[in-house]
Amino acid sequence: MTILEKTISTYGQSVNLFINEIINNSSAPDILKKACLYSINAGGKRIRPALFLMITEALGIKISNKHIAFASALEMIHTYSLIHDDLPSMDNDDYRRGKLTSHKKFSEAYAILAGDSLLNLAFETLLEYSDSKKDIKAALHIAKASGHEGMVGGQVMDMSALKNTDEVLKMYSLKTGALIKASIMSASVMAGLGKRDLKKLENYADNIGIAFQLRDDVIDKTNINSNTGKPKNSDERNDKSTYISIKGFKANEKKLHKHTNNALRAIDTFGERFDMLRQMAIYLDDRDK
């Protein structure tokens, strides 16, 4: 395991503990707790909370319980989106992360309600832990990225007949990239970063968000269920437009590496504190799950 992987794992354990504790200690119905925690504990990569906490540490801020809370909110929003994305009315997937999807395990109704609960709990958490204007501004970044102009809007585009690569890349930037970007920008805003450096990190975030989805498309076409936890060719089965379906594998690979290199160049003036962010960009370019 690399230093980067150990760091992601450590961050992920903190987020898991936080989310499990607040759900287990709540007065919600037991079946709802089980459904929420089933998806939370299904073994995700925790990339979004990891990015939030990496940025925080890179900017010289000591990680506190508030930072873990914000990182956990990001993971809850991401997990809610996966639960709903798998529903019969959306992608109709039976497996996620190597396990039955929520609606297959608990029923469609409980899956919808588990997703709703995680989304609302995320915003409860953000509000509870926001005690400054910077915190509120950071929470607003996350809220906007999650909604109709961000992730939800991207999901709508993903369900539409996209005609060209410009539309596909726009969809990628919203459905996948928006919450990844919010993970980076919210941490930067909370830390009080100046406008010039915020712009550099925004450029980094935009590029790794698109690169992440370009790599996902390769994994969807080439890897087996044991690696990804999802059936191969899920996008093709759902008749979805991707960069690969329009341009082919070689063009997709070239585009992926271009965005990764753009991300690295965006932070090339930052010091060694940002080396973990550089490693993250390379890791996301080459992952197999």
Steps between C-alpha positions, in 0.01 A plus 500: 500500500639841399513805729213647301288188544577494874399866526173441316432198722568699820271781391237246398506332841437834673209573268354151545512532878334841492214393271438171679489673836248767406272253323519234771436759772199647320136422572428404139316170433733201514431396141598848381823492700582159353431615145711815540794321659484212252598738221735713712693191612509334159867588443519820296827672407428813711668721239283807569556515877867416443538797265330730751732389781812499280437861399440594862833354609685633196388849601649454846173452686483239775212263436226535761167328556340774291714404202410133547134605512525690170689212338234259626224717355668475160508121526135485607398708199709282270350180645144632467570574133622144441193348667268704279718449191459121535118510519289322234379837371861615449784253419319192634820343636489192722852533644708783644845458656465123471176485699131507419381854441281658766172445315588133445586455868225704667240580228470800272301702754758459777783577259336830404446587866856402595633733230268778616615448859870515415455818297308672778740376767788645301348846510402465866867424566627794297264740680579360844876540454503835318599769749650770276432677171777296338333177611165610360662598171668159487167328567342705222761368254396146593128579477528655154715213373240249615195661342332585172797697367745230608475128563124468452514703180778274377288195574221647287746550215625142544145375443471703180617424147829690490611577146866598523806501724440858617168390649658187649781698662249751638305210650821358651585837656161508673406142585846396620717810504278736697522321835871425450554869434291595804717274717802705402346846486306471827815404690690785334232755583474376858877546535477858371710453187552808282336549160810435288572164663128414504502537122791257471326241715177551306693417181646190669154394616333550162758282331512211746119492503484436127801266511327297771198433277709432190681232700168366631387447141810293425439290811135448400606365160794283603482379860308211647256502789762381751702820445227760471210348686276583204410312182724564200359731229240656730504823295454315170214295644325822601566655157704787647725728301861507619823643366600145406175428314549813287879523459636157591750366754815668368342845494358443848843402633660807343230726644536340844875559515457855370268590788730332753797700369292818505419434864867451586598820320230694685678443833861494379581823688383354831755353739562149623197516731295436185692189395215281624263685264743435215510132591121494514469630143736228375322234706159594358643488146620142543251332739327175412192527724 
